[in-house]
């Protein structure tokens, strides 16, 4: 972004715009906090960028940026673990089971590999889906739809649960005659 290029002019950026804006904001915050430069162009790597069919870049991130970025991903993993903890506590009223749920998530090798090692942001979409489900269970449909909409704009996989949530809302509220209202609330949040 520092080079003045747009999101899709950067080699290898294949993600939805929401993630690009999050990265851009993160870059501005790290620089404003004095954490050093985000990265630099490595002239020896310029040959790689000219390879057709490959998405290679001669831009190397700084160690400070990598540590700050991975810390953000690590905090997102903690937040997902906390939401799992809340789910378990609300369901079973047992703190030990809540801690076990958090631990299973947080110490899962796949979660560690994807977030802490790979630096992928899938946990952010998962966090938003978990919050969406939590809010659906607590009848907060507008917020649930908003979370699911943002999560779907970052990664497509959250959109898979839309039909499941609709069926859940229909089943939960069919005797109250508020099904349409609740689905409309969720859809409004999703489309915003």
C-alpha positions as a printed Julia matrix, in Angstrom:
192×3 Matrix{Float64}:
   0.0     0.0     0.0
   2.94    2.27    0.71
   3.88    2.09   -2.96
   0.59    3.71   -3.91
  -0.8     0.58   -5.54
  -4.41   -0.47   -5.13
  -5.41   -3.72   -3.44
  -5.55   -5.76   -6.61
  -2.41   -4.28   -8.15
  -0.36   -6.04   -5.47
   1.01   -9.37   -6.64
  -0.64  -12.3    -4.89
  -3.46  -10.41   -3.14
  -6.46  -12.63   -3.89
  -8.66  -11.79   -0.93
 -11.86   -9.84   -0.51
 -11.51   -6.07   -0.04
 -12.46   -6.18    3.66
  -9.24   -8.02    4.5
  -7.25   -5.53    2.44
  -8.74   -2.64    4.42
  -7.97   -4.42    7.68
  -4.35   -4.92    6.55
  -4.09   -1.3     5.42
  -5.42   -0.06    8.75
  -3.12   -2.43   10.6
  -0.16   -1.1     8.61
  -1.07    2.51    9.47
  -1.47    1.67   13.15
   1.86   -0.15   13.39
   3.67    2.73   11.71
   1.93    5.38   13.83
   2.96    3.47   16.98
   6.56    3.68   15.83
   6.95   -0.04   15.3
   9.19    0.59   12.33
   8.64    0.17    8.66
   6.28   -2.46    7.34
   8.76   -3.88    4.86
  10.94   -3.11    1.9
  11.51   -4.09   -1.68
  14.34   -6.55   -2.17
  15.94   -5.77   -5.51
  17.35   -9.28   -5.81
  13.79  -10.58   -5.81
  12.55   -8.41   -8.67
  13.29  -11.22  -11.13
  10.67  -13.37   -9.34
   7.89  -10.85   -9.96
   8.29  -11.14  -13.71
   7.56  -14.9   -13.71
   4.23  -15.48  -15.43
   1.69  -17.63  -13.65
   3.26  -17.05  -10.23
   2.16  -14.6    -7.56
   5.55  -13.76   -6.15
   6.55  -10.42   -4.74
   9.91   -8.8    -4.1
   8.44   -7.13   -1.03
   9.8    -8.5     2.27
   7.97   -7.65    5.51
  10.0    -6.48    8.49
  10.37   -8.66   11.58
   8.57   -6.01   13.64
   5.6    -6.14   11.29
   5.55   -9.96   11.31
   5.58  -10.05   15.12
   2.84   -7.4    15.36
   0.74   -9.16   12.71
   1.09  -12.6    14.28
   0.21  -11.05   17.65
  -3.04   -9.77   16.1
  -3.79  -13.27   14.74
  -2.91  -14.76   18.15
  -5.35  -12.36   19.87
  -8.07  -13.37   17.42
  -7.44  -17.03   18.33
  -7.8   -16.11   22.01
 -11.08  -14.3    21.23
 -12.45  -17.38   19.4
 -11.44  -19.49   22.39
 -13.24  -17.09   24.7
 -16.44  -17.29   22.64
 -16.21  -21.09   22.79
 -15.7   -20.79   26.55
 -18.86  -18.63   26.81
 -20.85  -21.12   24.7
 -19.87  -23.98   27.0
 -20.46  -21.98   30.2
 -23.91  -20.88   28.98
 -24.84  -24.43   28.01
 -23.4   -26.51   30.85
 -22.79  -23.99   33.68
 -19.44  -25.68   34.35
 -16.23  -23.63   34.38
 -14.01  -26.72   33.94
 -15.85  -27.66   30.76
 -15.54  -24.06   29.56
 -11.79  -24.12   30.11
 -11.63  -27.48   28.34
 -13.48  -26.03   25.33
 -11.08  -23.07   25.22
  -8.08  -25.39   25.53
  -9.24  -27.74   22.79
  -9.5   -24.79   20.41
  -6.41  -22.91   21.47
  -4.07  -25.92   21.57
  -5.39  -27.53   18.38
  -2.4   -28.11   16.03
  -4.46  -27.04   13.01
  -5.37  -23.72   14.66
  -1.73  -23.14   15.57
  -0.55  -24.0    12.05
  -3.09  -21.83   10.26
  -2.88  -18.77   12.5
   0.4   -18.6    14.35
   2.58  -20.24   11.7
   0.81  -19.47    8.43
  -0.57  -16.09    9.43
  -3.94  -16.79    7.81
  -6.96  -14.86    9.01
  -9.56  -17.65    8.88
 -10.01  -17.37   12.64
 -11.34  -13.82   12.2
 -14.16  -15.1    10.0
 -14.69  -17.99   12.42
 -14.87  -15.5    15.31
 -17.57  -13.52   13.52
 -19.51  -16.71   12.74
 -19.28  -17.77   16.4
 -20.55  -14.35   17.53
 -23.32  -14.62   14.93
 -24.41  -18.0    16.3
 -24.19  -16.74   19.88
 -26.42  -13.78   19.01
 -28.89  -15.97   17.11
 -29.2   -18.18   20.18
 -29.88  -15.02   22.22
 -32.42  -13.56   19.71
 -30.18  -10.68   18.53
 -30.85  -11.19   14.85
 -29.74   -7.87   13.39
 -26.28   -8.1    14.99
 -26.06  -11.75   14.02
 -26.8   -10.92   10.4
 -24.26   -8.08   10.45
 -21.52  -10.37   11.82
 -22.31  -13.06    9.25
 -22.33  -10.5     6.43
 -18.9    -9.13    7.37
 -17.52  -12.65    7.83
 -18.82  -13.64    4.39
 -17.22  -10.57    2.82
 -13.84  -11.69    4.16
 -14.13  -15.39    3.33
 -16.93  -17.2     1.52
 -17.22  -20.19    3.87
 -19.43  -18.41    6.47
 -22.17  -18.04    3.87
 -22.73  -21.79    4.05
 -24.59  -21.45    7.36
 -27.21  -18.99    6.04
 -29.78  -21.72    5.23
 -29.11  -23.42    8.57
 -29.75  -20.18   10.46
 -32.95  -19.54    8.51
 -34.25  -23.03    9.35
 -33.26  -22.49   13.0
 -35.13  -19.16   13.19
 -38.21  -20.7    11.54
 -38.14  -23.64   13.95
 -37.55  -21.48   17.03
 -40.23  -18.84   16.34
 -42.92  -20.69   14.37
 -45.38  -20.64   17.27
 -44.76  -16.95   18.03
 -45.56  -15.71   14.5
 -42.38  -13.58   14.47
 -40.49  -15.67   11.95
 -40.64  -13.15    9.1
 -39.7   -10.23   11.35
 -36.67  -12.07   12.74
 -35.5   -13.28    9.34
 -35.86   -9.73    7.97
 -33.81   -8.36   10.88
 -31.04  -10.88   10.2
 -31.16  -10.26    6.44
 -30.96   -6.48    6.94
 -27.86   -6.89    9.1
 -26.35   -9.34    6.59
 -26.89   -7.01    3.62
 -25.46   -3.95    5.34
